[in-house]
Amino acid sequence: MGRGLIVVDVQNDFCEGGSVPVSGGARIATKIADLVERSAGRDYEYVV
């Protein structure tokens, strides 16, 4: 079985200033982007 990284439903709408803002949404989106970038070249068969 392979390894994967799954990121679900990250949208600007959930960031501050979006249509359904969540407090800290932009901070979390940045952390997710950083995680995906750091995951490049790792042993993941899929990044979704």
C-alpha positions in Angstrom: 0.0 0.0 0.0 1.3 3.5 -0.9 1.4 6.7 1.1 -0.6 9.8 0.2 -1.1 13.3 1.4 -4.8 14.5 1.1 -5.8 18.2 1.4 -9.5 18.7 1.4 -11.5 21.8 0.2 -9.0 24.6 0.9 -10.7 27.8 -0.6 -10.2 31.5 -0.3 -13.9 31.7 0.8 -12.8 30.4 4.2 -10.0 33.0 4.7 -10.6 36.3 6.3 -12.4 38.6 3.8 -14.0 35.6 2.1 -17.7 34.9 1.8 -17.7 32.4 4.8 -14.6 33.5 6.7 -13.1 31.4 9.5 -10.9 33.0 12.1 -7.3 32.0 11.2 -8.3 30.6 7.8 -5.5 32.4 5.9 -2.9 31.2 8.5 -4.1 27.6 8.1 -4.0 27.9 4.3 -0.4 29.1 4.4 0.5 26.2 6.7 -1.1 23.7 4.3 0.8 25.2 1.3 4.0 25.0 3.2 3.3 21.3 4.1 2.6 20.5 0.4 5.8 22.2 -0.6 7.9 20.4 2.0 6.3 17.1 0.9 7.6 17.4 -2.7 10.1 14.6 -3.3 9.0 12.5 -0.3 7.7 9.0 -0.5 4.1 9.9 -1.3 2.6 8.2 -4.3 -0.2 10.7 -4.4 -0.7 14.3 -3.3 -4.3 15.2 -3.7 
